[in-house]
């Protein structure tokens, strides 16, 4: 009985771990895109400032 319960808990823990990993990965992807876009905007503004210098 206790062995079965432990096995079920392991499966549930693994499932929870996978769910958390998926969420973290999704957040990382979203944050990565935001950071990339922010850097792109920063560089565009920076280059405009650079080229607008007389």
C-alpha positions in Angstrom: 0.0 0.0 0.0 2.7 2.5 1.0 4.8 1.5 -2.0 1.9 2.3 -4.4 1.4 5.6 -2.6 5.1 6.5 -2.9 5.0 5.6 -6.6 2.0 7.9 -7.1 3.7 10.7 -5.3 6.8 10.3 -7.4 4.6 10.5 -10.6 2.8 13.6 -9.2 6.1 15.3 -8.2 7.5 14.6 -11.6 4.4 16.0 -13.2 4.6 19.1 -11.1 8.3 19.5 -11.8 7.6 19.3 -15.6 4.8 21.8 -15.3 7.0 24.2 -13.4 9.8 23.7 -15.9 7.4 24.4 -18.8 6.3 27.7 -17.1 9.8 28.8 -16.4 10.8 28.0 -20.0 7.8 30.0 -21.3 8.8 33.0 -19.0 12.4 32.8 -20.2 11.3 32.8 -23.8 9.0 35.8 -23.3 11.6 37.6 -21.2 14.3 36.8 -23.8 12.1 38.3 -26.6 11.4 41.4 -24.5 15.1 41.8 -23.7 16.0 41.3 -27.4 13.4 43.9 -28.5 14.6 46.3 -25.8 18.2 45.9 -26.9 17.2 46.4 -30.6 15.3 49.6 -29.7 18.2 50.8 -27.6 20.7 50.2 -30.4 18.4 51.9 -32.9 18.1 55.0 -30.7 21.8 54.9 -30.0 22.7 54.8 -33.6 20.3 57.6 -34.4 21.9 59.7 -31.7 25.3 58.8 -33.0 24.5 59.7 -36.6 22.7 62.8 -35.7 25.8 64.3 -34.2 27.0 67.2 -36.3 
